[in-house]
Structure formats: C-alpha cells, structure tokens
Amino acid sequence: MQTVFRLNADELDESFLASVRAAFPHREIEIAIAEVDETAHLQRSEANRQHLLRALADIEAGRNLVPAPAGVLE
C-alpha cells in the first residue's frame, strides 16, 4: 500500500505521526521527503504551460493586471 501526504513542513506534528501510525499499524515503512515545485507541476500540461507563459508576458508588458484590494499591500 502507498499513501502520499502533502503538507507544509510547519504542519508536521504529533497528529501527523498518529495518522501515519494508524495507516500502517505494526508495519515497517519508508518515508521519503521531497520539496514540491508548484511551477514544474503546473507546467506538465502544455495548456497550463502556455497559460503561465502568457501571464508572465502580460506582467512584463503591464497588461491585464488586477490591482490588489486596498490595504493588502500597504
């Protein structure tokens, strides 16, 4: 059996360990840690990759920008 947990490192606590123990009682397990690169994940799809490239081009050209709500960046 394989289970994937995806969480922020700040969320690692006793409840996480309890959930792992509950999922694999009395079994030897292997834990592998990998940092998640969201950009690489989003670029796996050609449509997503093209969307991201267009968005970056818009930012560089100052087009289609949405202003932040008042107070957010102040």
ABEGO torsion letter per residue (X at the ends): XBBBBBBBAAABBAAAAAAAAAABBGBBBBBBBBBBBAAAAAAABAAAAAAAAAAAAAAAAGBGBBBBBBGAAX
